[in-house]
Structures are given as structure tokens and as C-alpha cells.
Amino acid sequence: MNRGPIAKVWGNVTKMWKLIKDPNAAWGAKAVAIGALLYLVSPIDAIPDFIPFAGLLDDVGVITAAVASLAYALSEYDDD
């Protein structure tokens, strides 16, 4: 099934949440995931979220960078 870009980002966010809750996950990986998720929910961003479209681009960029950094660790949480 072809998922849209928002569904893909949300899927990565849920994988990072699972990684954070996993007691066996590495602390470094948890730190990256926590930082990315805190940036996502923080009202203080590089580009404020109230600016249409552009306000969400920095959030997506941070999540994408975190996912790239955590690719191996997040692969354990795929829902195949």
C-alpha cells in the first residue's frame, strides 16, 4: 500500500517512541529520539509552526535527520 508523506513521518515518530520505551535500546539512540521528539512538540522552533507549510518543514527535517541517524536501531520496530 502506498502511504503518503505524513503517514511515513508519523510511522517514524511511533518507531522512535517505541525505541524510547524499549529498556534494551542504547542510551545514545534514545537521546537522539528524545531530542527529535521534543523538538517536534516544542512551540519554540527555528521556523514557527504558525507559518503555513514552512513552519512544519523544520520539524520534518529534524525527524528525517533523526531517522537517518537511527536507521539501524529503528529497523527493529518495523511492523511488517
VENUR-V587581 format. One line per field, one symbol per residue. ss: DSSP state (H for helix, E for strand, - for the rest). phi: phi as a letter, one per 30 degrees, with the letter a starting at -180 (. if undefined). burial: # if it has 9 or more other ideal C-beta (glycine too) atoms within 8 Angstrom, else .. A space follows every 50 residues. Layout:
ss: ???
phi: ???
burial: ???
//
This chain:
ss: ----HHHHHHHHHHHHHHHHH-----HHHHHHHHHHHHHHH--------- ---HHHHHHHHHHHHHHHH-HHHHHHH---
phi: .dcddddddddddddddddddddcddddddddddddddddcddcbdbedd deiddcdddddddddddddcedddddcdce
burial: .......##.###.######....#...##.######.##....#.#.#. ....#.####.######..#..##......
//
